[in-house]
Amino acid sequence: MVLGAGFAGVAFMDALWEALGPQPRIDLRLIDRNNFKLFTPLLYQVATGLVSPDNISYPVRRRTRRRGARFQESLVQGIDLEARRVLTDDGPVPYDTLVVALGSVTNFFGMQDVARHALTLKTLGDGITVRNRLIDAFEEADVTTDPERRRALLTFNIVGAGATGVELATAIDNLINLVLLRDYPGINAEEVRIRLIEALDRAVPEMSEGVCRFTAKRLAERHIELRLGDPVVGLEGDRLRTRSGNLLPPGTTIWTAGVRANPVARGLPVEHGQGGRVVVTDTLQLPGHPEVFCVGDNALITDPATGRPVPPNAPAAIQMAQATARNVARRLRGEPLQPFRYHFKGELLSLGRNHAVLHLGGLLLDGFPAWVVWRAFYLTELMGMENRVGVMADWAFAYLSRLRESGRLICEPALAEEEGVMPTLAGRMR
């Protein structure tokens, strides 16, 4: 049984199929609350109008059917390790071998006031809501006569300057400068402020020094304010408060500052590490429960090559899932399991239209060539030819005509609620 239909869950299913082929005696079931896989690396492009939401979501049932597996749309509520049952909102489901690949949730570090105030970028509904909020801010700023309200509407605070925050900030900058300022001639570029707030001392701290250097340069060129080493610690009224005591000017707040393990993984009666991730063995098994494997953002394992934890990102999750699938195949054949080894394969970061950074081996490349490589890579990573063609068409249309990056609202409140977005966060969706 596999819990989660994200990168790790689907990669495990595919790798097990490759390792074993059709096996009528094996009952493989994939459980997730959504019946689609979301390609989260391009979620920020939904938020900025570059791609259609449909083109980064893929129906999971189609994939499971082709792999001889079953899909169950249920909300996982817990795991009974002793009884070997998964607890769902549709009742308990027994298992023989379990792979926990539930992914992560947004980490507000205990700041509930900020959690109620900020937008997030984890679900398809989040992406739609962020886009609507951006456009609606310009609609209201265009008509308000209150200068303070106008300044707040045209200020965008992105908390967390990791890869997601940086890619979102540069994409918002493109949307504003290439589309919205043209559509709202009464608003000047000088009035708009995009601010990135990072707790550590550099942008994209999870990436190499060279990537960090190119990123800081690009942000400065685009006049995106970068505040380093001063984390957000709370909220006073509608203003973010930082550790140094500064109160930031009010504006739209989007939280990309961190993640933690899924609550189901955090609730397991085992040892946990940073972010609630489950401490696993070198074969990604749960200590004391060899029938349970944890992969992706749920697992905490040290990379022997660096002495640091394997990063909680999609490439690492896929590698863990593939290694686990091979070990499950070995286990079924009665063979010894092999320890997991993480392999760093490079870094790619989009920095807006015609700009990206590529770090591959000893090669460090930025600008248009890296941007072309970035787009080509993500096209190949999308599931399904329909999604690839759809995203390619979206990109071509946006690049050649900019009409895809239009300032229109694309979601009604009912859809926002269906995707799990609180109506108070959905903005004034007309």
N, C-alpha and C positions, 0 to 999 in steps of 0.2 A: 504494500500500500504506500502511496506517495501523497504527502500532504503539501499542497501548493502547486499551482500551474504557472509559476514564473520561470525565469531562466533555468534555475536548478532543477525544478520538477520536470519540465519538458525535456531538458538535456538528459536526465536520468532515464526517462522512458525511451528516448531515442537510442541511447548508448546500450541499454539492456536489450533492446531489439537487435542491435547490431551484434551484440555478444552471443545471444542465444538463438535469434531467429524466431520463427513461429513455434510457440510451445503451448499446445492446447491444455496441458495440465497445469499451467501457471495462470492464476487469476490475478492480473495486475489492475489495480484500481487507482485512479487519480482523483483526489478530492480538492475542491477549491470553492470559494464563495462566489466566484465569477466564472462564467463559461467561456471566457476568452483570455488569451495571453496578451498582456499589455507590453509593448516595446518601450520601456521607460526611458531609455536614453534619448528618445525624441519627444518626450512629453513636453519639454519646454517649448518645442516648436508648435505644438497644439496651443499652448498658452500665448504664443505670439503670432498666430495665424499663418504659419508657414506650411503646415500640413493639416489635413482633415483628420478628425479623431478616428474615423473608421479605418484609416490606412495604417494605423499603428496598433490595431487590435486584431487578433486572429482567433477564429473559433476553435476552441480546444477539442470539442467532440470530433471534428474532422481529423485531427491529428491522432487522437486516441484510437479511433476506429481503424486507421491505417496501421497502427502498431499492435493491433490485437488486444488493446486494453479497454477498460471501461472508465467512463467519467461520471462523477457524482457531484452535483452542485449543492453543496452544503457548507454551512459555517462551522469550522472546527472550533470547539469550545474547550477541549482538554484532552489529555491522554492518560489513561489508566495503565501504568506500566505493569502492574502486578497481574491484572486481568487480561492484558494485551488487547485493549479496546481503545478505539478513538471515539471520543464523545462529540457528537455533532448536534445541531438543532433539528436534525431529522432522525435522531436516535443513535445508539452506539453501533460501531462497526468493528468487528474483530479483525485481527491481523496476525500473520506469522512473522513477516519482516516489514519493518516500518522505516520509511525515509522521511524525515522532517525537513521540509524545504519551504517553510511558510514565509520566508522573507522578513522584512523589517517594517517598523512603523516610525513615524516622526518622533524625534526626541526633543522635548522642550525642557529637559533637565529640571523638571519639577515646577516650572513657572506656569501655573495654570492661568494666570491673568494674561500672559503673553499668548498662550494657546488659544484663548477665547478671542483674542484680538487679531491674530495673524492668519494669513492665508498659507496653505501648504501646497506642495507639488509632488504628490505620491500616487494619485488616482487619475483616471480619465476625467472624472468630475472636477477634480482640482484644477486640471489644465484648462477646462472650459471656464471655470469660475474666475481664474486669474485673467484670462483673456477678456472676459466680460467686464471685470473690474477696471482693467486698464482703459478700455474703450469708454466705459461709462464715466471714468474720472475726467477724460477729455470732454465728453459731452457736457458734464456739469460745469467744468472750468470755463467752457466757452460762453456760458450764460450768467455765471454768478457775478455779483457786483461786490462781493466781500473779498478784499485782497488777501486776508489770512486764509480764508477757505480755499481760495484759488491756489495759493502756495502749497497748502496741504494736499490738494488734489493732484498737483503736478510734481509731488515728491514721492519717490519709490525707494523704500528701504528694504534691501535684500539681506537677510541675516544669514551669514554663512558663505564664505568665499571659496568653497570647494568647487569641484568641477561643475556640479549642478548650478550653484549660485552664479558662477562666472559665465557659463553658457547662457543662462537666463538673462543676466544683466546685459550682455552684449546683444542678445536677440531683441530685448526690449528697446535698447538704444537704436537698433536698426528699424524696428517697427515705428518708433516715434519719428526718427529723422527722415525715413524714406516714404512714410505713408501718412501718419497722423498729423504732422505739422503741415503737410500739403492739404489735408482735408479740413484742418481747423486753422485757417489763416490768421485768426485773431489771437493765436497763441504763439509766442516767440520761443525759439530754442533755448534762450538764456533763462527762461522761466522754469524749465524742466530740470529736475535733479534726480539722478540715479546714484544711490549710495550702497556700497557693499561693506558689510560689517563682519570682521573676522576676529575670532578670539585669539588666534595664534599670530605669529609675527610675519607671515607671508600669505599671499593668495595661493590657492590650490596646494595647501601644505602636504597633501597626500602624494603629490607628484614630484618629479625630479627638479633639481635646482635650475636647470636650463629651461624647462617648461615654465617654472615660476617666474623666471626673469622675462621671458617673452610675454607672459600674461600680464605682468605689471606694466610693461611698456605699452601694450595694446590698450589696457584700461586707461592709462594716462592720456594716450592719443585721443581716445573717445570722450575724455572729460568725465569719466565715471569715477566718482569719489571712492577711495579705498581706505577704510579705517581698520588698522591692524592692532592687535594686542590689547583690545579693550572690549571684552565680550559684553553682550546684553545680559543683565541680571534681573530685570523686572520692567514693570510698566507703571507710569504715573500719569493718570488721566489717559490721554491718547498719545503720550510720548514715551519712547523707549528709554530706559535708564541703563547706562553702562557701568562697569565696575569702577571706573574712575570718578563716577558721580555725574557725568554729563547726561543731560536730557536732550535727546535728538529731536529735531523739528518733526512735527507730526506728518504722517503720510500713509500711503498704502504699504503695509508690511507683509513681506513674503518670507516664510521661514524655510531655509534649506540648510540649517546649521548642524544637523546630525541625525543619526538613526539609532534605534535600539532593536533588540531582537523582538520577534513577535511575542505577544503576551502568553501564548500557549507554550512556547519554548521557555520563556522566563518562569513559567509556573511549574516546570518539571522539578522534582525533588532531587536535584543533582547539583554539582558545583557549577557556579556561573562566574563569568569574568566581566570585563568592561562591556557596558551596554546590554547586560543581561544575556550575553551569548553563552551557549553551553560549552563547557570545557569537555572536549572529546579526546579519544585515543588517537594514535597516529594513523589508524585506519578509519577515522571519522565515526567510530562507534561510541555509544553511550556507555561509560564505565559501569559495569555490573549488569548491563543489558545489551549483550552482543547482537540481539535481533533488531536493535534500533540504531539507525544512522542519522546524524545531523549534518546538514550541508548548507553552504551559502551563508547568509547573514545570521543564521541561528548558531553557527559553529565557531568556536574559538580554538585555533590550533596554531602553534608556532612554526614558522618557516625555518628549518635548520640552517638554511643558507644565509639568512639575515639576522636570526635571533629575534625577529619581530613577528607579531601576529600576522597571519595571512589577511590581506585587506578584504573588507566586506563589500566587494563590488561584483559586477556581473561576470567578468572573465574568471575570477577566482571561483565563483559559485558554479559556473559551468564545468571547470576543471574538477571541482570536488564531486559534482554529480556524476561525471563520466568515470572518475576513479571508483566511486561507490558502486556504480552499475557493474563494473568489471569485478569488484570484490563480491557483490551479490551473486554473480555468475559463478565465481570460484567457490563460494559457500555452497551453492546448490550442487556443485560437482564434487564437494568434499575436499577441495584444494585449500592450501594456506592462503590467507589474505595478504595483500601487499600494502605497505604504508603509503600514505598520500604524500606526494611531492609537488609543491606549487612551482610553476614555471612562469616567470615574468616575460610577457610577450611584447611589451612596448606601451606607449601612451599616445592618445589622441585627444585633442581638446579643440572644440570649435570656439572661435573668438569673433563671430559675426560674419557678415557678408564678405566673401572672398578672403577670409582670414582663419587660420587654424594653426595649431602646433602639433608636430609629429616627432616623437622620440622612439626610435627603433634601433636597438643595438647601439652603435656609436654614432648614428645619424640623428641630428637635431635640425629640424626643418620648420620654417614658419612661412606665413603668407599664403598666396594663392595655390602653389603646388601642394602644400599640406592640406589646404581646404578641399582640393580635388580628391586627394587620398582619403580624407575623412569621409566625404560623401560616398565614395565608391565602397569603402569598408562597411558603412552602415547599411547601404543598400543590400549587400550580400548577407548581412546578419539578420535582416528581416525575415519572418516566416511567411512563406507563400508567395507565389508569383504575383497574385493579385495585389498584395500589399506593396511589393517592390515596384510594380508598375504605377500604382496609385501615388506612392511617395515621390517617385521620379517625375510623374506628371505635375504633382503639387510644386515641387522644387523648380521645374522648368517654367511653369506658369508664373510663379512668384518672381523668378529671376528675370524673365523676359518682359513681363507686363506689370508686375507688382499688384495685380488685381486680387490674387489670393491673399495678400497681406492687407485686406481691406478692413476698414473700421466698422464692422457690423457685429452685432451680438449674435451668438450662435446657440444660445441655450435658454430655455424657459425654466422658471423656478422648479417646475415638476421634475424635470430631468436632473437638475442639481440635487434635489432631495433623493431621487432614485439612486444617484451615484454616491450618496452618503455625505453630501455637502449641506451644511446648515443653511437655511434660507437667509439668515442674517449675514452670512458671508458671501451670498451669491450676488450681492450688489443690486442696483436698480435695473433689473433685466426687463426691458420694455419689449 
